[in-house]
Amino acid sequence: MYRIFVSGMAYDEGKSGISDYTNNVLKELVKNHKIDFLMFKKDVDIFPFRHKNLTILTVQDSLSKPIINMLWHLFILPISRNFRKYDFIFLPAGNRRLFWIYPQFTITTFHDLSQFHIQGKYDKLRMIYIKKIIPFFLKKVHRIFAISESTKNDLMRFYHLETNKIQVNYNGYNQENFRSDIVVDRKDLPIPIDKNFLLYISRIEHPGKNHLNLIKAYEILPDEIKEQYHLVFVGKVWAGSELVSEYARNSKDSSRIHLLGFVAYDLLPKLYKAATLYVLPSLYEGFGIPLLEAMACGTPVICSNVSSLPEVGGNAVITFNPHNVKEISQTIINTLVNVDLQNQMIEKGLEQVKKFDWRDHAEKIVNEFQNS
């Protein structure tokens, strides 16, 4: 049993992919190891589980403002605690929070470099942090895990890291919650319709998550399909969300387009299961856990043909060019009108998700320390 320090300074109030990743990895690590998990006081109540091997450490919420958070984590945290009492340090968001000096063996997971692929995603100050500060201190970390080959390639391309510096460690998904045998009662769903629907679960962020192109693709679907299938978005509002909501509100199909906002985690499996088709049109994903969640619930998936999505989806998904509205629309049509194809995609999806397990992910982190 090892004693491990884990930073939760990029927890995002429990409403981001980073927080979901952190939760799932910690659930596995605490089964066999002592974990000290550092987080803001305001996040303690929303942290989803407790365990005898888990000790939650807190810092004041006044440090949570992004620029203060970044500077404190980078320069103060590494010298403010006795890290020698730990076997190793785990930083679950290497693309967000690093140390200027590593007082003990440190492993970090790096999720993505979407900022290099999506113009205007962040302001100039944050891009300086991403382009200059992160790579400088990342090179000092003892071990780096990338969550996909796509992210590994980006680290070599944009940060000029050597291939032997990075290992791929695929994400998993919550196998207890996301299952194909879920029974859904429509009355349990937060959807004000009784129609079939196409589903996209992602924070409402423009342009990166590409909601507008999906709406435009939906608008040019044949009327008979739109009458039968509505379009449902689930996700917390993020940068640029007002553009998405305004476009949806003014769309000719506004009555068939539903933005549900942030939805409780325990409702997500039911939404996946109830959807006829899951559509993931994102312009870039470091991994794309919703892909696995949808497939695990027995829902056919179509997605963008960029970044990690074809890698994670394998032969279970049908891909499209996310910049081509007509191609997105035609892919939706081709899938919806072919029930045999949907059944094949479901069968392949249930087989594909067997390759991704949080237990394997956590074990690889620990094994990397053991072999150091």
Secondary structure, DSSP 8 states (H G I E B T S, - for coil): --EEEEE-TT-GGG-SHHHHHHHHHHHHHTTTSEEEEEEEGGGGGG-----TTEEEEEE-GGG-SHHHHHHIIIIIHHHHS-GGGSSEEEES-TTT---SS-SS-EEEEE---GGGTSTTSS-HHHHHIIIIIHHHHHTTSSEEEESSHHHHHHHHHHS---GGGEEE------TTTS-TT----GGGSS-S--SEEEEEES-B-TTTT-HHHHHHHHHTS-HHHHHHEEEEEE--B-TTHHHHHHHHHHSTTGGGEEE--S--GGGHHHHHHH-SEEEE--S--SS-HHHHHHHHTT--EEEESSTTHHHHHGGG-EEE-TT-HHHHHHHHHHHHT-HHHHHHHHHHHHHHGGG--HHHHHHHHHHHHHT-
